[in-house]
Amino acid sequence: MQEITCIGILAICFTTSAIAQYDTLPSLKEVIITGKQHPVTVYKAAVVQTFNASDLEELNVLQASDAVRHFAGVTVRDYGGIGGLKTVSVRSLGANHTGVIYDGLALSENQSGQIDLGRISMEGVGLISLINANEELRLNTARAMAYGSLIILETAHPVFADKEKVNGKLGIKAGSFGFFNPVVQINGRMTEKSAITLNTEYLYSNGAYPFTLNNGLSTTREKRSNSDVKVSRMEVNNFIQASANSEYHIKLYGYLSERGLPGAAIFYNPFSSQRLADRNLSGQVAYRSRLNTRYSVLFNARYNYAYLRYLDPDYLNSAGKQDDAYRQHEFYGSAAALAKLNETWQLSASADVFSNSLSADDPSFAHPARYTMLTAISARYGHKRLSVQASLLSSTIQDRKSQEVKENKRRLSPSVILGYQPFKSPAFRLRLFYKDIFRMPTFNDLYFTGTGNPNLRPEKAGQVNAGITYSKTGKNGLSISGSADAYRNSVTDKIVAVPTKNLFIWTMLNIGKVRITGLDLTLKTACRLGQTTTLTAEGNWTFQKSEDITDRESRTYHNQIPYTPKNSGSFSGGIKVSGWIFNYNLLISGSRYTLGQNIRPNWVPGFHEHGLNASKKFQVKKRSLKLVAEALNLSDNQYEVIRNFPMPGRSFRFTSLIEF
């Protein structure tokens, strides 16, 4: 009977393609560094979706963009291939409203404001979460409250057996299109209270995948060119348990890449020679301490340097090429405190100060700098079945363009999160949140030569969400959890590029208004069949009606905004049996439009992508050997996420990983 119940629930999960978050941690050996416990996310009043280390291992994701595709409400703009730009919009607010927090601090990109998730490797990552609006009250930076949604990544803490000093893993991933990816992770126990981890990898792909090029009655089979990528990444983490109640986390990060930009795949113009080089170096330190049973503090500091070079050797100008180099610097400091006044009341306060600057080799460039101060206060009341959290973020921002100092911009951003358990059983919970937030124009929006507008106002967004969650674990090894959230978002003063004099002279203006109405459904289930077999299934489905409501007289009025499907979803199902793990995943996206006017010439068909992977761990001379085989886009579906940027068809990837 148990087997029939499990199979029935798995079938329902497949047909609805709905996903949820069932967050469990595997049993661990002795840990010398205090880790963080991540409870089942459906019990939270905040809207949180999470993949822990076990989930990520089953999905076998390579980049952060591969993982977030499986979250509800997410639209990934993917320009194709491993090296293609990958940005994320959550609930149609746009990539600039999505913050990416890596080990407690937000990644920065003030030139374009969009974080490329394709650059973030999942090697060494123990947790990735998507949070709409704010997290529930905890020690955090003020900057974490300054986004419409958050993608949070946390490095896995090192784990050691008794008296073990060093462990780690060596691996090689290889596959189609010249893909080659050796990885090394070394964990060392420095003292009983200190451990260090080194994660490094090299990635190469020639990106020469085949695709079908359609142009009316003519169809040809082509290969993507100038889409190679070379990436080197190194990350060092030092975890120090200074005392029973305090800890340090020191992180050094280096990233180097050089890639081709293949451009749009169109007839009669297959050639592309543009190149892009990135250099990113950063260092950060975090200190966390519990002063006593009631008070805790957190301090963060970071320096980040980013270099970007764009080269077009065939650009038609007097120099015979376009060669632009940009450099960004960020200095960041943060302090936060958390007070537990009693069993029902908690308060927190945080203050962040940071500066960002952008320079270029071009002497006529604006060389802007931005100075930001954020302060946030939050209060949480929790008693029996009710929890209420209210927060207020104060933002003060000043820009400097060359020697010209711009007027300060100040804004208050409130938010409220409410959770309620209507019945005695905690299985069902209701949640509601409201958040008002804004995003500053990027340096490109304000100061880019020929298009920038220094008089732009911040883009404002309001979010309202109402949802219900369910989670239940049975005595027979069956568990099920799910959620349903309806939401309404509105964006005003949306920053858009519009022609001013003719089609060749554009500028950025605050004229856009967008209204988003959506529904996210998630479901996850797991059950054990005997001692050696476990079945899992999870899926999600998202409906988003994202309308342009800028101008009633416009042809785009009440049209779906570009590249936002009304329907999308994902499904993943797996079986663990006698040490083998077999997993199937499916990504589905409805049709989209390339421009604001929803007419046939702007229509892009929907797509679906299937994947399979199988893995097994073997013991070889007291060492663990893991083998993984993956088939990506199994049905060889030819599709585009962005028009004229074809995605790879069927491909294969193989991994050999030794743990020592």
N, C-alpha and C positions, 0 to 999 in steps of 0.2 A: 504493500500500500504506500509506503514511504517513497519507493522508486517511482510509482505512478504519479504521486503528488509532485515530486521534483520535476519529472519530465513535463507534466502539464504546465507548471509555472514557467519553465524554460520556453515552452512553445508560445505561451502568452507574451512573454518578454520579446520573443523574436518577431511576432506578428505586429506588435505595437511599436517596435524599435524604440523603446523607452529605456532610459538609463537612470540610475541613482547612485548614491555614494554609500557603499558598505565598507566602513573604514576599520579594518582590523590590523593588528600588528603581529608579525610572526614571533615565535619564541626566540629570545635572544640569549647569547652567552653572557658572561660577565662583562659589564660595561664600566670602564673606569671614568668616563666623562658623563655627566648627567645629561640625558637626552630630554626631548620634549614629547609628552604624550598627546596624541591627537585623537580626541573622542569621536564617536560616530557623529558625522556632520548633520544628519537630519534632526538631531536633538537641539541644534542651535537655532536661535531666533534669526540670526543672519543667514543670508542665502549663500551657502558654501558648497562647492563641489571639490572633491579631493581624490588624487591618486597617490597612494603610499608606495613604498619600495616594492612591495609584492605585486601591486597592480602594474607598476611600470615594467617590472620584469616580465610579466605575462604579455603586455602589449608590445614589448621590444621596440619602443620608440627611440629614434635617433636624435631628434631635435625637440625643443620645447614646443614648436609649432605642431609637431606630430601628436603630442599629448593633448594640447588644448582643443584640437579638432573634435575630441570625444566629449567635450563639455557642452551642456545645453546653452543656447543663446549666443554662441560664438560664430562669427563669420571670419574666416581666414582668407586674406587676399594673397594668393600664391602666384608668383611669376614664373614658376616652373623649375624643376631640377633641384638638386641639393643646394646649389649656390644661389638660387633665385630669392629675391626679397620676399619675406613673409611677415605681414602685419596682421593684427587682430583687432576686430571691432566687436565689442560686447553689447548686445541688445541695441545695435544700430547707432550707438553714440559716436562711433568713429575711433580710430586707433589712437588719437591724441588724448582721449579720455580714459585710456587703459594704462594703468601703472604696472610696472614689472618690478617686484621686490625680490632681490636675491640676497639671502642671508641677512634680512632685516633692513636693508637699505635699497632705495629705489634706483634703478638704472636711469641714466640721463641721456637725452639726445635733444639738445635745444635747437639744433639747426633745422631739422624737419619735425621734431616732436614725436616721431614714430620709432618704436623699438623693433628691430628686426629679430623676431623669435627664431629665425633660421640660424642665427649665430650662436644660440645658446644650446650647448650640448647637454644631454641628459646623463652623461657619465658622472658618477659620483653624487647625483641628486637623489635624495631619499624621499622627497615629498614635493608635489606640485598641487596648488590649489587655485581655484577661481572664486573670488568673493565679489558679489554685487554690493555696491554701497560700502558700508564699513564692516570691519570685524567686530565681534563682541569684545567687551572691555578687557584689555590686557595691556602690559607694558608695550608701548609702540611709539614710533616717531610721529610727529605731526604731519609729515609729508605723506604718510600712508593714508591719511584722510583726504588728501587733495586730489583724488581721482574719482571718476564715476564707478570704476571697478578695478580690481587688483588681481594680478597673477603673481602668486607667491611661490618661490622656489627655496628649498632648504637643503643644504649639503648634509649628506648622511654622516652621522657621528661614527668614529672608529669603534670597532668591537674587538675585544681581545679575550682569548681563553686564559685560564689561570697561568701565570708566570710567562705568558707569551709576550715577546718584545716586538716582533715585526710580523706583519702579514700583508697581503695585498693580492693583486691579480694582474695578469698579463693577457692581453687578448688581441686578436686580429679579426677584423671584419672585412669581407671582400664580396664583390658582387658585380652586377651588370654595369655597363657604361664606364668601365675602368675604375669602379669604386674600390678604394683601399683605405683602411682606417685602423692602424695599430693604436692600442691604448695601454697605458701603464698606470696602475694605482698602487702606491706604497703607503702603508700605515705603520707608524712607529710609536712605541710607548717610550717617551723620553724619561719620565719619572712616574711615580704612582698617581700623580695629579696632572700630568701633562701628556698630550699626544699630538702628533703631527701627521697630516695626510698630504701626499703629493699626487695630483691627478694631471696627467699629460697625455696628449693625443695629437696625431697628425691625420689629416683627412685629404684625400685627393679623389677627384672624379673628372673624367674628360667631358662628361655631360652630353656626349654625342648620341642621344637617344633618337630613335626613328619616330616620325609622326606623319599623319596624313594631312595634306594641305588642300583645302577645298576652295575653289573660286568659281562659283556658278556651275557651268557644265564640265569644267576641267578639274581633275583630281590627280594629284601626284603624291608619291611617297618620298619624303625628305628626311634629312637628318639634321638635328639641331647643331649649330656651329657656334664657336666662340662662347661656349657655356661651361668651360672648364673652371675648376675651383681648387685652390690649395689653401689649407687652413692648418695653423699650428696653435695649440692652446696649452697653457700651463696654469695650474691653480694650486696654491699651497694654503692649507688651513692649519692653524695651531689652536687647539682647544686646551685651556688651562683652568683647572678647578682650583682657584686660589684658596678657597675654604669651603666648608660645608654649605655656605649660603651665597657664595659669589663665584663668578666665572668670567673668563676672558675668551673672546674669539677673535683671532687675528687672521686676516685673509689677504693674500697677494694674488693678483690675477693678471695674466698676459694673454693677448690674442693677436695673431697676425694672419692676414688673409690676402690673397691676390686672386682675382677672378675676372672672367670675361662677362660682358653684358651682351647677350645675344640679340636683344631688340625684338621687335614684333616680327612674327613669321607671316610675310605677305608675298604675293607673287611678284616676280621680276626684281625683287630686292632682297635676296637671301643673305647678302654680305653684311657683316657687322664686325667692327674692330675696337670698339670702346672697351676700356679696362677700368677696374676699380680696385684700389688697394686700401686696406684698413689696418690700423695699428691701435691697440687699446691696452693701456696699462693702468692698474688701479691698486690701491692699498687701503684697507680699512681695519678698524679695531672697534670692538664692542665690549663693554663692561656691564655686567648685570649683577645686582646684589639684592638679597633680601635682608633688610636691616633688622627686622624682627618679624613677628607673626602678622603684623599689620601693614608694614611699609616696605616697598621695594623701589629700586631706582635702576635706570638704564642710561648709559652714555654711549654715543657713537661718534666716530670721526672717520672721514674718508677724503682721499684725493684721487681724482680720475682724470686721465689724459686720453684723448681720442684724436687720431689723425686719419684723414680721408683724402685720397688722391683720385681724381677722375681724369682719364686721358682719352681723348679722341684724336688719333693720329691723322684722320682724314678730314678734319674740320676745315671748312673753306674760309680762312681768314688770312691776314698778312703773314702770320707766323706759320701757316700751313698745318696747324694743329690747335686743339684746345687742351690745356694742361692746367687744371685747377687743383690746388691743395688747400685743405681746411684743417684747423686745429682747434680743439675744444679743451678747456680746462674747467674743472669743478673742484671747489673747496667746500667741505660740508661738515657741520657739527650739529649734534642733537643731544638733548637731555629730556628724560621723561621720569615721572614718578607715579606710583600707584599706591592708593591707600584703601585698605579694607576697614571701614569704620566699624562695622558689626556684621552680623550674618545676612543682613538684607541690603546694606548700602556699600557701594564702592565708588571711589573717585579717582580720576587720573588727570594728569596735566603733562603737556609736552611742548617743547619749543625747539624749532630748527632754524638755523641760519646757514645760508649757502650762497655762493657766487658762481656764476657761469660766464665764460667768455668765449668768443668765436673770432678767430683771425684767419686771414687768407693771404696768399702771396700777392694778390692783386692790390696795388697801392690805393686804388679807388674804392676798395671794399669798405663797408661801414664799420667794421671791427666792433660789433656790439658787445656789451656786457650787461648782465642782469644780476641784481642783488635781491634776495628774497628772504623774508622772515615770516615763518609760520608759527602760530601758537594755537594750541587746541586744548579744550577742557571737555571732560566727559563725566557723566554720572550714571550709575546703574543701580536700579532697584530690583531685587529679586526675592520673592517670597512665595513659597508653596508653588502654585501653578503659574504665576505671573512674573514676567521680567520686562522691564522698561529701561531703555538706554537712550539718553539724549546727549548730543555732542554739538560743539560749536567750534568752528575753525576760523581763525582770523588770518588773513593773508595781506602782506604788504610787499609790493614789488616795485622796483625802480630799475629802469633801463638807461643805459648810456650808449649813444651812437657816436662813435669817434670821440670828440670832446664835448658833445652836447648831452646834457643830463635831462632826461625826460621826467615828467611829473610822476610822483608816486601814484600807484594804483592800489586801492584798499578795498577789501570785500570781506563780509562775514558770510559763512556757509553753515547753516544748521542741518542737523540730521536727527532722526528718531527711529529707533528699532524697538518693536514690541513682539514679545512671544507669549503665548498662552496655551496652557494644557487644559482643554475643556472637560476631560473625563479623568477619573481616578487613575486609570491606566496611562502610562506615559507614551503609549504607542502613537497616539494622535497628538499633533501639536499644530497650532495656528501661528502664523507670523505675518508681520506687517512692517514696512519701512517707508520712510520718506527721506530723500536727500536732495539738497540744493547744492550744486557745485558749478565750477566754471573752469575753463582752461585758457591760459594766456596764449596770445598769438605766438607762433614760433619765430625764430630769427629770420627764416626764409619768408614767412608771411609779412613781416614788418620791413625788412631791409634788403631783400634780394633785388639785385640790379634789374630795373625795368618793370618789375611786377610788385615789389613790396610796397606796403602802405603803412607808414609810421603812425597813422591815426586810428588804427584798428582798435576796437573794443574787445574785451574778453568774450569768448563764446560761452554762453550760459546754458546749463542743463538742469532739469528737474526730473526726479525719479520717484515713482510711487509703485510699490509692490505689495501684493496680498497673496499669501500662499498657505498650503497645508502640507504637512509631512507625516509619514507613517514609517515605523520601524518595529520589527518584531522578530525575535529569535526563539525558535521552538526547541524543546528538549531533544528532539530527534535529529538535530543537526541541520534543520531547515531554517534559513533566515531570509527575510524579505524587507526591503526598505524602498521608499519612493517619495516623490514630492510633486506638487503641482503649483506653479506660480504664475499669476496673471499680473501684467505690469503695464504702466503707461509712462512713457518718457517724452519729454518735450525739449527741443533745442531752439534757442533764440539767439539772435546776432550771430548766426552760423557764418563762418568765414568761407567764402567761395571766390573762385577766380572768375572774373567777368571781363568781356572785351569793353574797352573804353572809347577808342577812336575807330578801330577797325579790327578785323579778326586776328591781326598780328600784334596788337598792342593790348595787353591784358593787365589787370591789377586786382588786388585782393580787397574785397569789400564785405561789410557786415550786413548782408541782405537776406540770409537764409533762415528759414523756419522749418523745422521738421517735427512731426508728431509720430510717435512709435507706440503701437499697441501690440502686445505680444503675450504668448503663453508658452511656458516651458514645462514639459513633463519628463520626469526621470524615474527609472525603476531599476532595482538591482536585486538579484536573488542568488543564493548559494545553498547547496545541500551536500551532505556526505552520504556516500553509498558504501557502507562498510568502513574498514580501517584505511584503505589505500586509494579510494576514489572520491573525488570531489567534482561536482558540476557547478559552474558559475555562468551567469548571464547578466548583462546590463545593457541598457540602451537609453536614448533620449530622443525626444522630438520637440522641435521648436517651430512655432508659427509667429511671424513678425510682419505686421503691416506698417511699413515705414513710409509715411507720406510727406511729400513736399507741400507745405501749406504757405509758401512765401507770398504768392501773388495770385489772387483769384482770376486774373485775366491771363495768366500765363498758361501755355500749353502743358506745362509740367504740374499744374495744380492737382493735388490728390493722386499724383503718380508715385509709384514706388521709387525710392531713391536708388542711385546706381549701385550695382553689384551687391544687392541685398536680396536674397531669395526669401519668398514668403514661407516656404517650408524647407526644413532641413532636419537631419537626424543622424544618429549613429547607433550601431549595435555591436556588441562583443560577446562572444560565448566561448567557453573553454571547458576542458576536462583535464583533471590531474589524475593519473592512474599509474601506480607503481613507479613513481619517479619521473614519468613522462608528463609533459605539459603540451597540450594541443589547443590552439586558440584561433578563432575565426573572427574577423572584424569587418564591418561594413560602414562606409560613409555615404550619405545621401544628401544631395543638394537639389533644390528646385531651380527653375529657370530664373534668370536675372536679366537686367537691362544695363547696357554700357553707359547710357546717358540718362538724363532726367526725364526725357520724353519717352513714354512706354509705347513705342511703335515697333513694327516688325523689323525694320533695319537695325534697331538697337538691341534686338533680342538675342540672348545667349542661352542655349538649351541647358537643362539640368544634367546632372551626372550622378553616377554611383561608382564606388570603388570597393572591390573586395580584396581581402588579404588573408593569408594563412601563415601560421608559424608553428613550428614544433621544436621542442627543446628537451634535453635530458642531461642530468648530471651523473658523472661516473667518478668512482674513486680510483686513482692511479697513484700507487706508492704513497699513500697518506695525503695525497693532494687531490683537490676536486677539479675535474675537467668538465666544462659545460660546452655542449655543442648546440647550436641553434641554426635552423634553416627557415628562411622566410620567402614567401612568394607575394609580391606587391602588385596591386592592380591585376589580379589574377585573370580577369576576363578581358584584359588588354583593351579596356575602354578608352577611346580617343576623346579627350575632352579638354576644355579650357576653363580655368577659374577666372582669368582675365583675358578678354578677347585678344586673339592673335599671339598669345603666349601659351603654346601647347604644353600640357603636362606629360610626363613620361608614361609610356604604356607598360606592358608587363615587364617586370624585372625580378631578379632574385638576389638574395643576400645571405651570406653564410658567416657564422661567428664561431670562433674557437677561443675559449676563455679558461685559463688556468688560475685557480686560487691557491695561494701558498701561505 
